[in-house]
Amino acid sequence: MGSLSLLGLITISQYALFGGIVLVLFGWFEKKEKLTYAGQTVFILSGLFAMGILLTNTINFQPVEGAAIPKEMKILSLLKLMVWFAGLNFVSIVLRVLKTNFYKASLIVVTLAALCLFFIAFNLLQMPVK
C-alpha cells in the first residue's frame, strides 16, 4: 500500500476520533444523551473500520532488520488499539443501557482513551514518509 493511502487511513481514524470526542464532551456538558450516544457510535464505527482493514490485510510491510520500527507496523498497532477501544466503548454503552453507577466513570475512561488514540494518530502523521 502506498504512503498516500496509509496517510489516508490514519487521517480518517484521526478525524473520527476527533468528531467522537467533540460529540461526547458536548453531549456530556450540555446533558444531551443523544449526542453522547452519537459520539460513542462514531467510536464503534471507527473500530469496525479498523477491524475491516485488519481482516482484509490491506497493509503490507517488508520486515526490516534493525532497531527502527517501520511506520506500517505502528499503523497496524494503532488499528488494533482502535478495535480494542471500540470494545471498551461498547461496554460503556451497555453500562448506560443497564443504568449502572459506573457509566460516568466508563465514559471518562473512554474519553481519555480516545484522546490518547487521537494523539497517537497525530504522532504517526508527523513521522516522515520513507
PEVENFEN-V761253 format. One record per backbone hydrogen bond with DSSP energy under -0.5 kcal/mol. CO is the residue of the C=O (numbers start at 0). NH is the residue of the N-H. E is the energy in kcal/mol with one decimal. If there is no record, write none. Layout:
BEGIN
((CO,NH,E) (CO,NH,E))
END
This chain:
BEGIN
((1,5,-1.7) (2,6,-2.3) (3,7,-1.8) (4,8,-2.2) (5,9,-2.1) (6,10,-2.5) (7,11,-2.6) (8,12,-2.0) (9,13,-2.6) (10,14,-2.7) (11,15,-2.2) (12,16,-2.3) (13,17,-2.5) (14,18,-2.7) (15,19,-2.4) (16,20,-2.5) (17,21,-2.4) (18,22,-2.4) (19,23,-2.6) (20,24,-2.7) (21,25,-2.6) (22,26,-2.5) (23,27,-2.2) (24,28,-2.8) (25,29,-2.3) (26,31,-2.6) (27,30,-0.5) (30,32,-0.6) (31,34,-0.6) (31,35,-1.4) (32,36,-2.6) (33,37,-2.0) (34,38,-2.3) (35,39,-2.3) (36,40,-2.3) (37,41,-2.0) (38,42,-1.8) (39,43,-2.1) (40,44,-2.7) (41,45,-2.2) (42,46,-1.8) (43,47,-2.2) (44,48,-2.2) (45,49,-2.1) (46,50,-2.3) (47,51,-2.2) (48,52,-1.8) (49,53,-2.4) (50,54,-2.6) (51,55,-1.5) (52,57,-1.6) (53,56,-0.8) (57,59,-0.6) (69,72,-0.5) (69,73,-1.5) (70,74,-2.2) (71,75,-2.3) (72,76,-2.2) (73,77,-2.0) (74,78,-2.4) (75,79,-2.2) (76,80,-2.2) (77,81,-2.0) (78,82,-1.7) (79,83,-2.1) (80,84,-2.5) (81,85,-2.0) (82,86,-1.7) (83,87,-2.3) (84,88,-2.4) (85,89,-2.2) (86,90,-1.9) (87,91,-1.8) (88,92,-2.1) (89,93,-2.2) (90,94,-2.2) (91,95,-1.6) (92,96,-2.4) (93,97,-2.3) (94,99,-2.1) (95,98,-0.9) (99,102,-1.0) (101,105,-2.4) (102,106,-2.4) (103,107,-1.9) (104,108,-2.1) (105,109,-2.5) (106,110,-2.3) (107,111,-2.4) (108,112,-2.4) (109,113,-2.3) (110,114,-2.1) (111,115,-2.2) (112,116,-2.5) (113,117,-2.3) (114,118,-2.1) (115,119,-1.9) (116,120,-2.4) (117,121,-2.1) (118,122,-2.2) (119,123,-2.0) (120,124,-1.8) (121,125,-1.1) (122,126,-0.7) (123,126,-0.6))
END
